[in-house]
Structure formats: structure tokens, C-alpha cells
Amino acid sequence: MTVVLTVRIGRIGVNPMETEEYGLDRRASALKKAGDWSGAIAALHERKALMGVGWTDDKLAKYLQHAGRFDEAMAEIQWLLDNSQRYVEQLLGHRPASVQQSSRAVHCMQVHRAAALICKREGRADLQAHHEHLAERYGAIRARLEPIAREAMKGSSGGSSGQRFPIDNEGVRDEKAVFEMRSGE
């Protein structure tokens, strides 16, 4: 029997520091340092557009808050939370569910910590306490899931190769491989 397997392969052999995404991040940092918050935010919006669901950086939310755009910063936090499941599925869809859930808990914990910091800087103690509480809850979830995820990875077959195949990034291509399957394999 012949099976055709299609796998999405990322840019192999490309230095991450030579990507457009990295250049936009560096540009945003330089513009921030120069005091051009609008330019820095625009560069991060452009980077986010390139990365799609792979965008997990809370830097844009923090820059928006620093620029006096608190409501937009909180909308960005909400976007990060709303897209966390899709991000984890893209990144770890080939891993056991417990690994995915544990990773999502870590991601949400980090986003809520960033939200708490933004709220603290804005003087919003009510929202700060809310996000600190949610960060603690996600931390507790992660603590419960981590040992389960570790065991699942020990017992999983084929999912522990360490390879990751991004789905929505620019430059990703489909590669087809044909495998001959012998009876009994």
C-alpha cells in the first residue's frame, strides 16, 4: 500500500534574526526608545499581521498602555486570550491534549500577568486584582496538568520528535513524501 503524507515545513535554515518579523520587532524597539510610540505601535501591528495566530507577544498591549491607549491595550490582551486555543493547536496539535492544555494554561497565565501589570501602571487596582487572580488560577491549572502532560509525553508515540511544523507563517510550504507500507507495520 502506498500512502502520501503531506507535511507543512517551515523555513529551514533561516536565521530567525533575519526574518521580517524580527526586523519589525527591532524597529518597534528602536522607535520606542526614540519616543515615537505611534511608530512603534504601527511596527508591532505590522508584525502581528505577518504572524497571524502565531502572535503571542504582549509587547503591543504594553506599548499601547504606555501611549495612553488603555482600552486598546486591554482589547489586545483579550485578543491574545481569545486566540490562545488556536495558537496552541497550531503549535502543539500533534501532542497529547494534556500537553496542549498545560501549554495554554501557561500562555494564559503570562497574558493575565501582563494585563495585571498594565492595569497597575494605569492605576486600575480593580482590574489588576482581577487579572492577578486569573493568573494564579491558570498557574494552578498548569501545576495540576504538568505532571499529566509529562506522563503523556513519555507514553506518546511519534509525538516526541521535537519537530514543529508551523501552519500560517509566510514562507511555509507543503512537502509530500511517499511511504511504502508493508503488511504488518
Backbone bond lengths (Angstrom), bond angles and torsions (degrees), N, CA, C in turn:
res aa  C-N    CA-C-N  psi(-1)  N-CA   C-N-CA  omega(-1)  CA-C   N-CA-C  phi
1 M - - - 1.434 - - 1.529 108.03 -
2 T 1.326 117.49 137.87 1.461 122.56 177.68 1.520 108.83 -108.22
3 V 1.312 116.11 130.63 1.460 121.87 179.29 1.518 108.33 -119.13
4 V 1.321 116.44 133.00 1.456 120.46 176.15 1.523 107.50 -102.37
5 L 1.298 116.14 123.55 1.452 122.61 -179.49 1.520 108.38 -111.73
6 T 1.333 116.86 125.51 1.459 121.04 176.98 1.517 108.17 -106.50
7 V 1.315 116.61 125.08 1.447 122.13 -179.27 1.520 108.21 -125.17
8 R 1.323 115.51 142.80 1.461 119.14 177.00 1.525 107.95 -92.52
9 I 1.298 115.41 125.52 1.458 121.97 -176.14 1.526 108.81 -112.50
10 G 1.323 116.46 133.73 1.457 121.51 177.16 1.512 111.02 -78.91
11 R 1.294 115.08 -176.76 1.458 120.74 -179.82 1.511 109.73 -73.92
12 I 1.286 116.09 96.97 1.457 121.59 -178.81 1.519 108.74 -81.38
13 G 1.305 115.39 136.80 1.455 120.29 177.45 1.523 113.62 82.61
14 V 1.340 117.90 6.05 1.462 120.53 178.71 1.518 108.40 -96.10
15 N 1.295 115.80 126.90 1.450 121.42 177.34 1.530 108.24 -67.61
16 P 1.353 118.52 120.85 1.467 120.37 -177.64 1.532 112.81 -56.60
17 M 1.323 117.03 -25.91 1.459 120.32 -179.87 1.518 112.44 -77.41
18 E 1.324 116.77 -4.68 1.459 120.36 177.96 1.528 112.08 -105.39
19 T 1.318 117.05 7.93 1.459 120.00 -178.98 1.531 110.24 -84.74
20 E 1.307 115.08 159.83 1.465 120.85 177.90 1.526 110.44 -63.92
21 E 1.339 116.91 -36.73 1.454 121.01 179.56 1.531 110.94 -60.36
22 Y 1.326 115.26 -44.22 1.463 119.61 179.52 1.530 110.34 -65.39
23 G 1.322 116.76 -42.58 1.458 120.40 178.76 1.525 112.00 -60.34
24 L 1.315 116.74 -39.87 1.467 119.92 177.95 1.525 111.37 -67.10
25 D 1.320 117.01 -36.89 1.460 120.35 177.14 1.526 110.52 -64.35
26 R 1.319 116.61 -44.01 1.474 120.60 178.55 1.532 110.29 -64.10
27 R 1.333 116.12 -41.03 1.463 120.38 178.68 1.529 110.42 -62.20
28 A 1.326 116.74 -43.17 1.469 120.41 178.47 1.528 110.81 -60.43
29 S 1.311 116.33 -43.22 1.469 120.16 179.43 1.531 111.27 -63.69
30 A 1.318 116.38 -42.08 1.473 120.23 179.57 1.528 110.87 -65.95
31 L 1.329 117.26 -41.08 1.465 120.53 179.25 1.524 110.86 -66.56
32 K 1.313 116.93 -38.08 1.473 120.73 176.44 1.525 109.96 -62.06
33 K 1.305 115.22 -45.93 1.470 120.23 -179.63 1.529 110.80 -60.79
34 A 1.339 116.31 -33.87 1.468 121.48 178.76 1.536 112.02 -80.98
35 G 1.343 116.82 -4.16 1.460 120.31 178.88 1.523 114.52 88.61
36 D 1.318 117.51 7.26 1.460 121.67 179.87 1.531 109.13 -93.93
37 W 1.331 115.94 80.28 1.455 121.30 -177.73 1.528 111.69 -64.07
38 S 1.323 116.71 -39.56 1.469 119.73 -179.74 1.527 111.11 -62.50
39 G 1.320 117.01 -43.48 1.464 120.97 177.96 1.515 111.69 -65.75
40 A 1.322 116.33 -40.37 1.467 120.62 179.39 1.520 110.37 -64.18
41 I 1.318 116.49 -43.26 1.465 121.20 179.76 1.530 110.11 -65.52
42 A 1.330 116.82 -40.49 1.471 120.41 178.46 1.527 110.59 -62.27
43 A 1.324 117.75 -40.92 1.469 121.17 179.07 1.529 110.26 -64.20
44 L 1.328 116.75 -39.85 1.464 119.37 179.09 1.529 111.54 -70.04
45 H 1.333 117.33 -36.08 1.463 119.71 174.91 1.533 110.41 -61.77
46 E 1.314 116.12 -40.13 1.467 120.57 178.60 1.529 110.48 -65.26
47 R 1.324 115.85 -42.12 1.472 120.40 178.23 1.525 110.47 -63.05
48 K 1.328 116.37 -42.98 1.463 120.84 178.80 1.530 110.40 -60.71
49 A 1.330 116.70 -41.72 1.468 120.69 179.63 1.533 110.93 -62.33
50 L 1.320 117.07 -38.26 1.467 120.81 178.20 1.526 112.02 -67.68
51 M 1.313 116.01 -37.50 1.461 120.33 -173.56 1.528 113.26 -85.53
52 G 1.314 117.65 -20.49 1.460 120.61 179.22 1.513 112.02 58.70
53 V 1.327 115.81 -134.87 1.459 121.07 -177.28 1.537 111.36 -66.12
54 G 1.313 117.28 -16.07 1.460 121.43 176.38 1.518 113.69 -73.71
55 W 1.330 117.37 -4.81 1.465 122.08 179.08 1.524 108.75 -74.72
56 T 1.317 117.06 118.19 1.464 121.64 179.21 1.523 111.98 -130.99
57 D 1.296 117.51 8.32 1.450 123.48 -173.48 1.529 111.05 -81.83
58 D 1.325 117.01 128.47 1.469 120.54 177.81 1.534 112.09 -87.54
59 K 1.317 116.65 4.47 1.467 121.19 -178.53 1.525 112.02 -60.27
60 L 1.330 118.06 -40.58 1.459 120.94 179.65 1.523 110.66 -60.63
61 A 1.318 117.45 -44.57 1.473 120.96 178.52 1.528 110.50 -60.63
62 K 1.321 116.86 -42.36 1.473 120.21 -179.75 1.526 111.20 -67.19
63 Y 1.322 117.17 -40.23 1.464 120.65 177.79 1.526 110.60 -64.62
64 L 1.332 116.97 -41.58 1.467 120.55 178.93 1.524 110.36 -60.76
65 Q 1.320 117.12 -42.89 1.470 120.30 178.77 1.514 110.67 -63.65
66 H 1.319 117.68 -43.90 1.471 121.44 179.00 1.522 111.43 -61.03
67 A 1.326 116.42 -30.99 1.467 121.28 -178.91 1.533 111.73 -84.90
68 G 1.334 116.84 5.80 1.453 119.91 178.44 1.522 113.70 82.22
69 R 1.302 117.22 21.03 1.467 122.38 -177.43 1.532 109.18 -115.35
70 F 1.340 114.44 61.85 1.459 122.02 -174.24 1.530 112.55 -58.81
71 D 1.319 117.65 -45.59 1.468 120.33 -178.55 1.529 111.02 -60.81
72 E 1.317 116.94 -40.54 1.465 120.52 177.33 1.526 110.83 -67.19
73 A 1.334 116.38 -36.29 1.466 120.37 178.20 1.524 110.32 -62.78
74 M 1.321 116.05 -42.58 1.462 119.32 -179.77 1.535 111.06 -71.33
75 A 1.316 116.73 -31.30 1.474 119.94 175.10 1.530 109.53 -65.68
76 E 1.307 117.42 -37.58 1.468 121.37 177.28 1.532 110.25 -66.20
77 I 1.318 116.89 -41.59 1.468 120.78 175.87 1.530 109.27 -58.32
78 Q 1.324 116.03 -45.27 1.464 119.90 -179.95 1.530 110.96 -63.00
79 W 1.333 117.21 -38.41 1.467 120.63 177.70 1.536 110.00 -61.46
80 L 1.320 116.35 -44.03 1.467 119.98 179.31 1.526 111.06 -60.34
81 L 1.319 116.39 -41.66 1.464 120.13 179.09 1.531 111.22 -69.20
82 D 1.334 116.04 -44.27 1.463 120.41 -178.72 1.523 112.41 -62.03
83 N 1.320 117.66 -30.75 1.461 122.03 -176.62 1.527 113.26 -99.35
84 S 1.316 117.35 4.94 1.462 119.82 -176.31 1.525 112.45 -63.60
85 Q 1.321 117.53 -38.64 1.461 119.89 -179.58 1.526 110.92 -65.84
86 R 1.331 116.96 -45.13 1.472 120.37 178.69 1.519 110.89 -61.67
87 Y 1.338 116.84 -41.00 1.462 120.77 179.47 1.531 110.51 -60.92
88 V 1.323 115.98 -47.52 1.466 119.84 -178.04 1.529 110.53 -65.86
89 E 1.320 117.22 -39.77 1.470 119.64 177.90 1.525 110.80 -62.50
90 Q 1.325 116.65 -39.44 1.467 120.09 179.02 1.516 110.94 -66.41
91 L 1.307 115.58 -44.70 1.460 120.95 -175.47 1.527 112.45 -75.47
92 L 1.331 116.16 -41.71 1.461 120.53 -170.62 1.522 113.54 -125.79
93 G 1.311 117.17 22.61 1.454 120.48 -177.96 1.512 114.18 -58.30
94 H 1.308 116.81 -22.13 1.463 121.74 180.00 1.527 112.22 -88.35
95 R 1.307 117.33 -2.54 1.468 122.44 -179.46 1.533 110.20 -96.07
96 P 1.335 117.63 163.57 1.466 120.47 176.14 1.535 111.64 -58.89
97 A 1.331 116.01 153.43 1.466 121.90 -177.40 1.529 111.74 -57.26
98 S 1.323 117.57 -36.86 1.467 119.77 -178.99 1.527 111.12 -65.47
99 V 1.313 117.46 -33.77 1.470 121.42 176.96 1.528 109.34 -67.56
100 Q 1.326 116.05 -43.73 1.458 120.44 178.39 1.531 110.85 -62.03
101 Q 1.323 116.77 -45.71 1.460 120.64 -178.41 1.521 111.36 -65.47
102 S 1.316 116.80 -39.84 1.460 120.71 178.47 1.529 110.42 -63.56
103 S 1.334 116.04 -43.41 1.469 120.17 179.19 1.516 111.42 -65.11
104 R 1.321 116.88 -39.01 1.462 120.31 178.19 1.530 110.10 -65.45
105 A 1.319 117.12 -39.54 1.465 120.37 178.46 1.527 110.60 -61.11
106 V 1.328 116.78 -41.99 1.474 120.79 177.72 1.527 109.96 -62.69
107 H 1.325 116.31 -46.38 1.462 120.70 -179.28 1.534 110.49 -60.04
108 C 1.325 116.93 -48.71 1.471 120.47 -179.13 1.529 111.21 -64.28
109 M 1.326 117.26 -37.86 1.461 120.88 176.65 1.534 110.16 -59.33
110 Q 1.324 116.56 -45.60 1.463 120.69 -179.51 1.528 111.73 -65.44
111 V 1.331 117.09 -39.85 1.463 120.35 179.51 1.531 110.13 -65.97
112 H 1.328 116.97 -41.85 1.464 119.25 178.59 1.532 111.49 -67.32
113 R 1.317 117.58 -33.16 1.480 119.63 174.65 1.529 110.18 -64.08
114 A 1.328 116.15 -42.33 1.470 119.83 177.70 1.524 109.95 -63.52
115 A 1.326 117.36 -41.30 1.466 121.38 178.63 1.527 110.48 -62.53
116 A 1.320 116.99 -41.04 1.469 120.49 178.43 1.528 110.67 -61.71
117 L 1.322 116.85 -41.62 1.469 120.73 178.15 1.527 111.01 -63.92
118 I 1.321 116.60 -43.74 1.463 121.16 178.74 1.529 109.86 -60.82
119 C 1.313 116.37 -44.27 1.471 120.59 179.67 1.530 111.43 -66.04
120 K 1.318 116.72 -37.47 1.476 120.78 177.27 1.522 109.99 -62.51
121 R 1.328 116.88 -46.68 1.466 120.99 179.49 1.528 111.58 -62.51
122 E 1.332 115.59 -29.70 1.461 121.06 -178.25 1.527 111.78 -86.29
123 G 1.339 116.16 -7.38 1.465 120.04 -179.02 1.518 112.91 77.16
124 R 1.315 116.79 26.28 1.471 121.90 -179.84 1.528 109.21 -104.03
125 A 1.341 115.63 77.27 1.463 121.92 -176.31 1.528 112.05 -59.65
126 D 1.333 117.30 -34.37 1.464 120.55 179.98 1.531 111.07 -62.98
127 L 1.315 116.42 -49.45 1.471 120.43 179.31 1.530 111.22 -70.56
128 Q 1.329 116.58 -34.55 1.453 120.30 178.08 1.531 109.54 -59.47
129 A 1.327 117.03 -47.88 1.462 121.28 -179.75 1.537 110.84 -62.89
130 H 1.320 116.19 -39.70 1.472 121.06 178.37 1.534 110.66 -59.68
131 H 1.316 116.76 -48.40 1.473 120.11 -177.97 1.528 111.61 -72.05
132 E 1.323 117.65 -32.90 1.467 119.50 175.17 1.525 110.15 -63.61
133 H 1.339 116.17 -41.55 1.462 120.99 178.21 1.536 110.53 -62.14
134 L 1.331 116.66 -46.37 1.469 119.89 179.41 1.529 111.56 -64.17
135 A 1.328 117.11 -37.73 1.470 120.20 177.26 1.527 110.15 -61.94
136 E 1.335 116.46 -41.69 1.464 120.16 177.85 1.526 111.00 -64.07
137 R 1.324 117.31 -41.68 1.467 121.05 179.71 1.530 110.86 -62.88
138 Y 1.340 116.51 -44.64 1.472 118.66 178.11 1.520 110.90 -66.49
139 G 1.330 117.38 -32.97 1.462 120.46 175.71 1.523 111.35 -63.52
140 A 1.336 116.26 -40.26 1.466 120.49 178.11 1.525 110.91 -67.13
141 I 1.316 116.33 -39.04 1.468 120.29 177.21 1.521 109.80 -62.42
142 R 1.332 115.83 -45.49 1.463 119.85 178.33 1.525 110.94 -60.03
143 A 1.310 116.38 -42.10 1.469 119.71 -179.11 1.532 111.22 -62.23
144 R 1.326 117.16 -36.07 1.465 119.99 178.41 1.528 111.66 -75.12
145 L 1.330 116.87 -35.51 1.470 120.40 -176.06 1.525 113.55 -81.54
146 E 1.314 117.52 -28.48 1.465 120.14 -173.96 1.530 113.51 -56.25
147 P 1.334 119.76 -48.24 1.473 117.85 178.95 1.534 112.65 -63.92
148 I 1.325 116.97 -35.66 1.464 121.24 178.11 1.528 109.24 -65.26
149 A 1.324 115.97 -43.96 1.465 120.73 179.76 1.528 110.90 -63.89
150 R 1.321 116.51 -40.68 1.461 120.05 178.49 1.531 111.16 -61.18
151 E 1.310 116.48 -43.46 1.462 120.83 177.85 1.524 111.19 -65.27
152 A 1.318 116.51 -40.56 1.465 120.30 179.37 1.524 110.65 -62.75
153 M 1.319 116.73 -36.98 1.472 119.42 179.34 1.529 110.72 -69.42
154 K 1.324 116.99 -34.40 1.465 119.47 177.39 1.519 110.47 -64.98
155 G 1.334 115.74 -37.50 1.451 120.41 -176.06 1.513 114.37 -90.51
156 S 1.331 117.30 -9.82 1.473 118.34 -176.88 1.516 109.79 -79.35
157 S 1.305 114.95 146.25 1.464 119.32 177.25 1.512 108.32 -111.94
158 G 1.287 116.42 134.96 1.451 121.49 176.62 1.508 114.08 80.77
159 G 1.319 118.26 -12.15 1.452 119.58 -177.90 1.496 113.76 -100.13
160 S 1.319 118.04 4.36 1.457 118.87 -174.94 1.521 112.65 -112.55
161 S 1.310 116.40 25.01 1.465 119.31 -177.56 1.519 112.65 -74.80
162 G 1.336 116.01 -16.85 1.457 118.82 -178.56 1.510 112.67 84.72
163 Q 1.330 118.28 -3.98 1.452 120.18 179.30 1.510 109.67 -81.45
164 R 1.309 115.85 145.84 1.445 122.35 179.92 1.510 107.16 -131.84
165 F 1.304 117.95 132.89 1.447 121.84 -178.38 1.515 109.37 -119.23
166 P 1.342 118.83 98.36 1.459 120.78 179.39 1.526 111.55 -61.83
167 I 1.327 115.67 153.09 1.462 120.02 -174.75 1.516 112.41 -106.83
168 D 1.317 117.99 -46.26 1.460 119.97 -167.82 1.535 114.88 -106.33
169 N 1.289 119.00 9.42 1.457 120.32 -175.35 1.515 111.79 -84.87
170 E 1.303 115.70 149.54 1.469 122.06 177.58 1.526 108.68 -60.95
171 G 1.293 116.26 140.67 1.456 120.24 176.23 1.514 114.29 88.20
172 V 1.319 117.92 1.06 1.451 120.51 178.86 1.522 108.36 -81.14
173 R 1.299 116.62 139.75 1.457 119.30 -177.40 1.523 109.54 -129.89
174 D 1.296 115.89 156.98 1.465 121.40 175.10 1.513 108.86 -88.58
175 E 1.289 116.44 135.81 1.449 121.91 174.72 1.516 107.50 -121.79
176 K 1.306 117.59 137.09 1.459 120.91 178.46 1.515 109.04 -110.12
177 A 1.294 114.00 137.27 1.456 120.04 176.56 1.515 107.44 -128.79
178 V 1.288 116.91 139.74 1.464 121.17 179.49 1.525 107.69 -109.51
179 F 1.313 115.22 126.69 1.448 120.95 -179.92 1.523 108.87 -117.98
180 E 1.298 115.78 137.63 1.460 121.23 173.40 1.525 106.62 -91.22
181 M 1.316 115.88 122.54 1.468 120.06 177.56 1.509 108.25 -101.53
182 R 1.286 114.13 128.18 1.466 119.52 177.84 1.510 108.77 -96.53
183 S 1.263 114.50 151.68 1.457 120.07 179.69 1.525 108.76 -61.39
184 G 1.345 114.01 135.09 1.468 119.31 -179.59 1.510 113.66 92.51
185 E 1.316 119.45 -2.95 1.470 121.15 179.15 1.492 110.90 -100.17
